Amino acid sequence: MGGPGAGFMLDAINRLKYNRSLLKKKSYFTMADAYRNAQIRAGLTYKKATPEELQKLRRSIIEKHRREAFLKVVSMIVSVLIFIGLVWIGDYCIEIWFG
């Protein structure tokens, strides 16, 4: 089998491999800096939005969120009603069959 302590040694070997792999990985911050530097070199610029445009965008996002929340509530209510109806029908059928 491997004797006592074999699992411990395997765990130690796996941890060593994992720690080495962490040393080889690039950190998030290094990759983020490289991405930003690539944007600057490519000459990418972003549009500046006016406060009115930002407010309009914010309102549309809030309205969309409200609509989605409303649909979730309605679908939950409909699902509960269907479940209750199925339980009632099942109970009625069992009562008829087994009397």
Sequence and secondary structure as in RCSB ss.txt:
>XXXX:A:sequence
MGGPGAGFMLDAINRLKYNRSLLKKKSYFTMADAYRNAQIRAGLTYKKATPEELQKLRRSIIEKHRREAFLKVVS
MIVSVLIFIGLVWIGDYCIEIWFG
>XXXX:A:secstr
   TTHHHHHHHHHHHHHHHHHHHS  HHHHHHHHHHHHHHHT       HHHHHHHHHHHHHHHHHHHHHHHHH
HHHHHHHHHHHHHHHHHHHHHHH 
